Amino acid sequence: MRIGVAGLGRMGAAMAARLIDRGHEVIVWNRTSKRAAPLVAAGAKEAASPAALADQAEIVITMLFDQKAADEVYRGPAGLLSGNVRGKLLIDMSTVRPSEVRATAKAAREAGAAFVECPVGGTIGPARNGQLLGFAGGEAEDFARAKPVLDELCRRVDLVGPLGAGAAIKLAINLPLLVFWQAFGEANALIGDLGGDPQFIVGLFAESSGGANVLRVRGPAVAAALAGKGPAEVAFAIAGIAKDLRLMVEEAEAKGFDLPVVRRTLEVCEQMVKAGWGDRDASWMPAFWPAYVAGKA
C-alpha cells in the first residue's frame, strides 16, 4: 500500500519507520526536509510538498504538533487539500481539540477525501513497535478502511465515536497521567530532606496505591531524573505536555467549566519551559518541583 506520512517529529518518524518495516511503500514529507533523510535511507520516498504527498499516496497519515501546523499542512499553499485527495483517505493522528478535528474533516470532505481521526496513547518505542493505543473518531465505513493501517501501528484501536470523540478521549486519558507527574514531584519535595535513594522511593511508590502504573515502565528514568541524571533521549517533551494541558483547559472552558488541577499543573509546566526544561523528556517532570523548592530550578 502507498502510505504518505506528513509530520516527521519523533512520533511521525517512528510510525513511518514502522510502516516501512511492514512492507508498505511509504512517502514522507516534513517542513524541515532533513528529518526525512533517515527514512529515505531506509527506503521511503520524499515528497516535495504536502500536495505532492497527496498526489502519490493512497492513504495519508498526519502527525502534527498543533492545529496551527495542521492548518498549514492541510489548507496552506501546496497543502494536502490542494493535491489530488478525491477518493483518498486522510488519517489525522495529531493531538488537537475536537472542534479543530471537525473543522479539518469538513475541509477534507469538501475536497472529496474520506477522513478519520486517530490520536494515540504511547510514545516513540510503542510507535516503532506497533504497540500504540488508538482512539479513532469518524464514520464506521471510513474507520473500516483505515483499520488495517492502524492495526500496523496499534496494539488496540477502537472507534470511540463520531469525529471529535477521539480527540476528547485522548485529552481525557492524558489528563491524569500529566497531573500525576506534577503530583509525584510534589510528593518527592515533601521527603527531599530525608535524602532517600530515588530508585528506592520510585520502587516504593510503584508498589503502593499512590503510584500510577506508568512508574512500572518509566520508573528507572524518573529515578535517574530525580538524581539529576535523567535521560537525554526524549519520548514526550515537556513543551508538548504543556501544549496538551493547555488544550484540556481550553476544551473545559468551551464546555463551561474549569479544570483547577490541570490549570495549576499547566502553570508549573510553563515554569519548566521558561526554566529551559521544555525539550526534556516527561520523566524529568517529577524532578522539577523538588529542585524548585530547593532553589535549584
C-alpha positions, 0 to 999 in steps of 0.5 A: 500500500502507498502510505504518505506520512506528513509530520516527521517529529519523533512520533511521525518518524517512528510510525513511518519507520514502522510502516516501512518495516511492514512492507508498505511503500511509504512517502514522507514529507516534513517542513524541515526536509532533513528529518526525512533523510533517515527514512529515505535511507531506509527506503521511503520516498520524499515528497516535495510538498504536502500536495505532492504527498497527496498526489502519490499516496493512497492513504495519508497519515498526519502527525502534527504538533498543533492545529496551527501546523495542521492548518498549514499542512492541510489548507496552506499553499501546496497543502494536502487539500490542494493535491489530488485527495478525491477518493483518498483517505486522510488519517489525522493522528495529531493531538488537537481539540475536537472542534479543530478535528471537525473543522479539518474533516469538513475541509477534507470532505469538501475536497472529496477525501474520506477522513478519520481521526486517530490520536494515540496513547504511547510514545516513540518505542510503542510507535516503532513497535506497533504497540500504540493505543488508538482512539479513532473518531469518524464514520464506521465505513471510513474507520473500516478502511483505515483499520488495517493501517492502524492495526500496523501501528496499534496494539488496540484501536477502537472507534470511540465515536463520531469525529471529535470523540477521539480527540476528547478521549485522548485529552481525557486519558492524558489528563491524569497521567500529566497531573500525576507527574506534577503530583509525584514531584510534589510528593518527592519535595515533601521527603527531599530532606530525608535524602532517600535513594530515588530508585528506592522511593520510585520502587516504593511508590510503584508498589503502593496505591499512590503510584500510577502504573506508568512508574512500572515502565518509566520508573528507572528514568524518573529515578535517574531524573530525580538524581539529576541524571535523567535521560537525554533521549526524549519520548514526550517533551515537556513543551508538548505536555504543556501544549496538551494541558493547555488544550484540556483547559481550553476544551473545559472552558468551551464546555463551561467549566474549569479544570483547577488541577490541570490549570495549576499543573499547566502553570508549573509546566510553563515554569519548566519551559521558561526554566529551559526544561521544555525539550526534556523528556516527561520523566524529568517532570517529577524532578522539577518541583523538588529542585524548585523548592530547593532553589535549584530550578 
